[in-house]
Amino acid sequence: MDMTLVVMAAGLGSRYGGVKQIERLGPDGEILMEYAIYDALCAGFDRIVLIIKPQMLQDVRALFGDRIEQRTGVRIDYAFQTPDRFPAARPVLAQRSKPLGTVHAVLCARDVIETPFAVINADDFYGRGAIDAIAAALPELRGAQDAAMVGYRLKNTVSPFGTVTRGVCATEDGLLRKVHETYKIQLCPDGTIRDTSGEGASVLLDPDVLVSMNMWGYHPAMLDVMAQYFDDFVRDLAPGDEKRECLLPVMMDALTAQGRVNTRVLQTDERWFGLTYQDDKPGVIAALRALHADGTYPPALWK
């Protein structure tokens, strides 16, 4: 079955302090998103879409894009996420320096998505098991009413160097019932994990609760639903809210509450790692080297 991997790589990386999407980390200079692409090709994906800022195109192609196409024969399409795309109802949004969010990102690639597709972040390491799980789920999606999500254990997704944002999930009979985008989740010195986003006392979180890491699986018919959701989001922004982002977890929570989508939650015990902060970098490099050393990956991904 034809399947597309959509990689969202247009974020600013403000907490990291640079263009983390093209940071060289692997032993052969691989960047983080190359591992997800490699795992996806092994899992049967046959098309890749990279959503980037226009100014990143030459760097991405030179770093790995052209090499992957030449070595694998798999086509890579590039889509540009810029604030001036689609905000006709609110022209002021076209002047933003910050992206309009992950729903907007996927819509920026709408013209090149023709098959069932998985959506991921560029700056997260998801693990082969997670990629295999979403690949197995995509052929079962029959329309916009069907979706899939890989759910990680919260304890496997936190950074020791600062807070993270995760979509905390509630499930029932293997289906998503609610996803709450939770900001400022902190791994504390005593080993507990807490939501520190409120003004009062922090809230203790279950380390085994399932969370979204923005690995979603969709039928291409979902793109029409996303387009309508984004139009409504832009139209309904209150004055002064123009900096808000339109986010996939928030959209999925709303569609679930409305009974418009059934999302199968695919549990994984894979351990996330990624570049949220500069201090994360040494640990990521060490983890990748270990995966090459134990044979999970070849000495160089594309040689």
Sequence and secondary structure as in RCSB ss.txt:
>XXXX:A:sequence
MDMTLVVMAAGLGSRYGGVKQIERLGPDGEILMEYAIYDALCAGFDRIVLIIKPQMLQDVRALFGDRIEQRTGVR
IDYAFQTPDRFPAARPVLAQRSKPLGTVHAVLCARDVIETPFAVINADDFYGRGAIDAIAAALPELRGAQDAAMV
GYRLKNTVSPFGTVTRGVCATEDGLLRKVHETYKIQLCPDGTIRDTSGEGASVLLDPDVLVSMNMWGYHPAMLDV
MAQYFDDFVRDLAPGDEKRECLLPVMMDALTAQGRVNTRVLQTDERWFGLTYQDDKPGVIAALRALHADGTYPPA
LWK
>XXXX:A:secstr
   EEEEE     TTTTS GGG B STTS BHHHHHHHHHHHHT  EEEEEE GGGHHHHIIIIIHHHHHHH  E
EEEEE  TTSS TT GGGGG SS   HHHHHHHTGGG  S EEEEETTEE  HHHHHHHHHHGGG  STTEEEEE
EEEGGGS  TTS EEEEEEEEETTEEEEEEEEEEEEE TTS EEE  SSSS EEE TT EEEEEEEEE TTHHHH
HHHHHHHHHHH  TT TT    HHHHHHHHHHTT  EEEEEEE    EE SSGGGHHHHHHHHHHHHHTTSS SS
TT 
